[in-house]
Amino acid sequence: MTTTHNPDNAKAVISMILGLVSLTGFGFLLGIPAIILGIIALKKNEGEKAFSITGIISGTVSTLFSIAALMLLVVLLLIGFTFSNSSLNVIPGESTGDSTMHQHQPERT
């Protein structure tokens, strides 16, 4: 059984390789080119369709994970800066004008 396909597998194979390697932590850097090359290879019917689809799916997954990780990092940094700035405003032993803060007075006997 012979199958007819375009022998130019370069874009499809590169898309698959970039997509799979992008899953190791290089999401934006390799995921987006994997998606682009996979789509181009599919549109032009170049190479194995499975290679292109693998590149597109793995590139998309790694890119989405990178976006989620970046968003989580920004949120955590904002939370960290918020709490660190609020704790820097109060110096122990100084009056803040807050009536709820009282200095402990020793009891007289």
C-alpha positions as CSV (number, residue, x, y, z in Angstrom):
1,M,0.0,0.0,0.0
2,T,1.5,3.3,-1.1
3,T,0.5,6.6,0.3
4,T,1.0,9.9,-1.6
5,H,2.2,12.8,0.5
6,N,4.4,15.7,0.0
7,P,8.0,14.7,0.8
8,D,8.7,18.1,2.2
9,N,8.2,17.3,5.9
10,A,10.5,20.2,7.2
11,K,7.8,22.5,8.5
12,A,5.7,19.8,10.0
13,V,8.7,18.1,11.7
14,I,10.1,21.4,13.0
15,S,6.6,22.3,14.3
16,M,6.4,18.9,16.2
17,I,9.9,19.2,17.6
18,L,9.4,22.8,18.7
19,G,6.0,22.0,20.3
20,L,7.3,19.0,22.2
21,V,10.4,20.8,23.4
22,S,8.3,23.8,24.4
23,L,6.5,21.5,27.0
24,T,9.8,21.4,28.9
25,G,9.4,25.0,30.0
26,F,10.1,27.2,27.0
27,G,6.4,27.9,26.4
28,F,6.4,31.3,24.6
29,L,9.8,31.0,23.1
30,L,9.1,27.7,21.3
31,G,5.3,27.2,21.5
32,I,4.3,30.1,19.4
33,P,6.6,29.2,16.5
34,A,5.4,25.6,16.7
35,I,1.8,26.7,16.3
36,I,2.7,29.0,13.4
37,L,4.7,26.4,11.5
38,G,2.1,23.7,12.2
39,I,-0.7,25.9,10.8
40,I,1.4,26.8,7.7
41,A,2.3,23.1,7.1
42,L,-1.4,22.2,7.3
43,K,-2.6,25.0,5.1
44,K,0.0,24.2,2.4
45,N,-0.5,20.4,2.9
46,E,3.2,20.0,3.5
47,G,4.4,16.9,5.3
48,E,2.7,14.5,7.6
49,K,-0.6,15.9,9.0
50,A,0.0,14.2,12.3
51,F,3.4,16.0,12.8
52,S,1.7,19.4,12.2
53,I,-1.2,18.6,14.6
54,T,1.2,17.4,17.3
55,G,3.2,20.6,17.0
56,I,0.1,22.8,17.1
57,I,-1.4,21.0,20.1
58,S,1.8,20.8,22.2
59,G,2.7,24.4,21.3
60,T,-0.8,25.6,22.3
61,V,-0.7,23.7,25.6
62,S,2.7,25.0,26.5
63,T,1.8,28.6,25.5
64,L,-1.4,28.4,27.6
65,F,0.6,27.1,30.6
66,S,3.1,29.9,30.2
67,I,0.3,32.5,30.2
68,A,-1.2,30.9,33.3
69,A,2.1,30.8,35.0
70,L,2.8,34.4,34.1
71,M,-0.6,35.5,35.4
72,L,0.0,33.6,38.6
73,L,3.4,35.2,39.0
74,V,2.0,38.7,38.6
75,V,-0.8,38.1,41.1
76,L,1.7,36.7,43.6
77,L,4.0,39.7,43.1
78,L,1.1,42.1,43.6
79,I,0.0,40.3,46.7
80,G,3.6,40.3,48.0
81,F,4.2,44.0,47.3
82,T,0.8,44.9,48.9
83,F,1.7,43.1,52.2
84,S,5.3,44.2,52.2
85,N,4.3,47.9,51.8
86,S,1.6,47.7,54.5
87,S,4.0,46.2,57.0
88,L,6.7,48.8,56.3
89,N,4.4,51.6,57.3
90,V,4.1,50.6,60.9
91,I,7.3,50.9,63.0
92,P,7.2,49.0,66.3
93,G,7.0,51.4,69.3
94,E,5.7,54.4,67.3
95,S,2.2,55.7,67.7
96,T,0.1,55.4,64.6
97,G,-2.9,57.3,65.9
98,D,-4.9,54.1,66.0
99,S,-6.9,53.9,69.1
100,T,-6.9,50.1,69.0
101,M,-3.1,49.9,69.6
102,H,-2.3,50.2,73.3
103,Q,1.1,49.9,75.0
104,H,1.1,47.4,77.8
105,Q,1.5,49.0,81.2
106,P,2.9,46.9,84.0
107,E,0.4,46.4,86.9
108,R,1.2,48.2,90.1
109,T,0.9,46.2,93.3
